[in-house]
Amino acid sequence: MFRWAIILAVIALIAALLGFGGVAGLSADLAKIFLIIAAVILVVGFLFGRGAKVP
C-alpha cells in the first residue's frame, strides 16, 4: 500500500509540473487514501499481530 501511495504521489507531482491539474488532483487524492489505509492496516497489525509466545 505504501508503494502505491508513493507511486501516485510521484505521478501527481509530475502531472502538476506538466499542467495536468485534473490528473494531479485525482492522483493526490488516491495517494492520500492509500496512505491512510496503509497506516490503519499497519496500526491494526501492530496491535493485533502475533505476539511472542511466552513458555
C-alpha positions as protocol buffer text, in pm:
chain_id: "A"
residue {
  index: 1
  type: MET
  ca { x: 0 y: 0 z: 0 }
}
residue {
  index: 2
  type: PHE
  ca { x: 279 y: 237 z: 85 }
}
residue {
  index: 3
  type: ARG
  ca { x: 435 y: 165 z: -253 }
}
residue {
  index: 4
  type: TRP
  ca { x: 113 y: 261 z: -434 }
}
residue {
  index: 5
  type: ALA
  ca { x: 82 y: 578 z: -228 }
}
residue {
  index: 6
  type: ILE
  ca { x: 436 y: 682 z: -319 }
}
residue {
  index: 7
  type: ILE
  ca { x: 384 y: 600 z: -688 }
}
residue {
  index: 8
  type: LEU
  ca { x: 62 y: 802 z: -702 }
}
residue {
  index: 9
  type: ALA
  ca { x: 226 y: 1094 z: -521 }
}
residue {
  index: 10
  type: VAL
  ca { x: 507 y: 1099 z: -777 }
}
residue {
  index: 11
  type: ILE
  ca { x: 253 y: 1083 z: -1061 }
}
residue {
  index: 12
  type: ALA
  ca { x: 66 y: 1374 z: -901 }
}
residue {
  index: 13
  type: LEU
  ca { x: 384 y: 1581 z: -877 }
}
residue {
  index: 14
  type: ILE
  ca { x: 482 y: 1514 z: -1238 }
}
residue {
  index: 15
  type: ALA
  ca { x: 130 y: 1583 z: -1364 }
}
residue {
  index: 16
  type: ALA
  ca { x: 118 y: 1909 z: -1167 }
}
residue {
  index: 17
  type: LEU
  ca { x: 451 y: 2019 z: -1313 }
}
residue {
  index: 18
  type: LEU
  ca { x: 325 y: 1945 z: -1664 }
}
residue {
  index: 19
  type: GLY
  ca { x: 0 y: 2132 z: -1606 }
}
residue {
  index: 20
  type: PHE
  ca { x: -245 y: 1845 z: -1586 }
}
residue {
  index: 21
  type: GLY
  ca { x: -446 y: 1964 z: -1289 }
}
residue {
  index: 22
  type: GLY
  ca { x: -721 y: 1704 z: -1304 }
}
residue {
  index: 23
  type: VAL
  ca { x: -483 y: 1410 z: -1316 }
}
residue {
  index: 24
  type: ALA
  ca { x: -268 y: 1564 z: -1045 }
}
residue {
  index: 25
  type: GLY
  ca { x: -564 y: 1619 z: -814 }
}
residue {
  index: 26
  type: LEU
  ca { x: -702 y: 1269 z: -867 }
}
residue {
  index: 27
  type: SER
  ca { x: -362 y: 1109 z: -814 }
}
residue {
  index: 28
  type: ALA
  ca { x: -302 y: 1313 z: -499 }
}
residue {
  index: 29
  type: ASP
  ca { x: -642 y: 1215 z: -358 }
}
residue {
  index: 30
  type: LEU
  ca { x: -582 y: 848 z: -430 }
}
residue {
  index: 31
  type: ALA
  ca { x: -235 y: 870 z: -275 }
}
residue {
  index: 32
  type: LYS
  ca { x: -389 y: 1015 z: 44 }
}
residue {
  index: 33
  type: ILE
  ca { x: -650 y: 739 z: 56 }
}
residue {
  index: 34
  type: PHE
  ca { x: -391 y: 465 z: 8 }
}
residue {
  index: 35
  type: LEU
  ca { x: -165 y: 621 z: 270 }
}
residue {
  index: 36
  type: ILE
  ca { x: -447 y: 633 z: 527 }
}
residue {
  index: 37
  type: ILE
  ca { x: -549 y: 274 z: 454 }
}
residue {
  index: 38
  type: ALA
  ca { x: -189 y: 154 z: 480 }
}
residue {
  index: 39
  type: ALA
  ca { x: -141 y: 338 z: 810 }
}
residue {
  index: 40
  type: VAL
  ca { x: -459 y: 185 z: 954 }
}
residue {
  index: 41
  type: ILE
  ca { x: -352 y: -165 z: 845 }
}
residue {
  index: 42
  type: LEU
  ca { x: -8 y: -107 z: 998 }
}
residue {
  index: 43
  type: VAL
  ca { x: -153 y: 3 z: 1333 }
}
residue {
  index: 44
  type: VAL
  ca { x: -400 y: -286 z: 1341 }
}
residue {
  index: 45
  type: GLY
  ca { x: -118 y: -524 z: 1258 }
}
residue {
  index: 46
  type: PHE
  ca { x: 90 y: -392 z: 1548 }
}
residue {
  index: 47
  type: LEU
  ca { x: -199 y: -407 z: 1791 }
}
residue {
  index: 48
  type: PHE
  ca { x: -346 y: -744 z: 1699 }
}
residue {
  index: 49
  type: GLY
  ca { x: -48 y: -916 z: 1539 }
}
residue {
  index: 50
  type: ARG
  ca { x: 105 y: -1233 z: 1666 }
}
residue {
  index: 51
  type: GLY
  ca { x: 283 y: -1176 z: 1990 }
}
residue {
  index: 52
  type: ALA
  ca { x: 578 y: -1367 z: 2120 }
}
residue {
  index: 53
  type: LYS
  ca { x: 465 y: -1685 z: 2289 }
}
residue {
  index: 54
  type: VAL
  ca { x: 596 y: -1696 z: 2642 }
}
residue {
  index: 55
  type: PRO
  ca { x: 655 y: -2052 z: 2766 }
}
